[in-house]
Amino acid sequence: MRVTNPDRVIYEATDRTPEVTKLQVVEYYLSVGEGILRALQDRPTALERWPKGVHEGIRLATRSGEQSDAFYQKRVPKGAPAYVETASITFPSGRVADEVCPTEVAVVAWAAQMGTLTFHPWPVRRERPDHPDEMRIDLDPYGSTGFRDAARVAGEAGALLEELGLRGFPKTSGNRGIHVYVRIEPRWEFADVRHAAIAFGRELERRTTGVTTRWWKEERGDNVFVDYNQNARDRTIASAYSLRAKPGAPVSTPLAWEELEDVADPADLNLFTVPERFAERGDLQAGIDESPGSIQPLLDLYDEQPEGEMPYPPDYPKMPGEPPRVQPSRKVAAHWEDD
């Protein structure tokens, strides 16, 4: 595969890391090929593309039709090579699209050549696009909390998963947060997996301090937010081994559970350090497909919890049982009934 403009600077130098060229980005993904492919294999995948690099003034377009030099590619680009396979997925709106579906490392390298820094795979395989095989626990520091707070909460989450008979695989988000992936049997639909994540977050909130499941930002306080909506249809998280569009080229890096206490700064896990770590330790998520679990205990817990349904993201159509989408500070008593 030919890399065009190989010397283009994608990441500028920082006080801790040298500059990173386009060729180095491609070479990075090849160096962790086994790991990145395990994270993406046969999954519909949106591409977060920064073809001009991560530089001051370049922002990521987050809304359809928004103009920017960096953007999400949710449909397979025109002119993609024949070896780039696709998967058909359905958005919450009911629209259907063909997304890139990686089947070999060459697809990852091609996407990197196209300016992709971060891969956003769906939690499904293409043969069962409506039945997730992965529950994703996104621990997002909010307010004055930071990575160390998220790491502490992740430890509590791991213990809870073990009690539920589920096996979690933690990784850094590439920023301040922690993600825990849980392989599950593909027997349930998106709404069920989202409800399981809600139940898990509420139970975690009950068991330890510094955790919240509050959707509205004004209610979260200085807590680690369990973002249950990352399990809704068409919501995706940066894959394991994905670069992030942050200074220093940080990587969303799999961790062993015992490492959670040791990582002081997730920025230390970056394009320059992760390949050596991968070569020495291999893929810490290598066993993720070995023992898919059941979310039925969490669904039973959800049914027992009195709070009921939670808000969906704002771009979703109104969902069954969902409470009104209005932040608490904007409630008008005359137009609101608590029941």
Secondary structure, 3 states (H helix, E strand, C coil): CCCCCCCCEEECCCCCCCCEEHHHHHHHHHHCHHHHHHHHCCCCEEEEECCCCECCCCCECCCCCCCCCEEEECCCCCCCCCCCCEEEEECCCCCEEEEECCCCHHHHHHHHHCCEEEEEECCCCCCCCCCCCEEEEEEEECCCCCHHHHHHHHHHHHHHHHHCCCCEEEEECCCCCEEEEEEECCCCCHHHHHHHHHHHHHHHHHHCCCEECCCCHHHCCCCEEECHHHHCCCCCCCCCCCECCCCCCEECCECCHHHHHCCCCHHHCECCCHHHHHHHHCCCCCCCCCCCECCHHHHHHHHHCCCCCCCCCCCCCCCCCCCCCCCHHHCCHHHCCCC
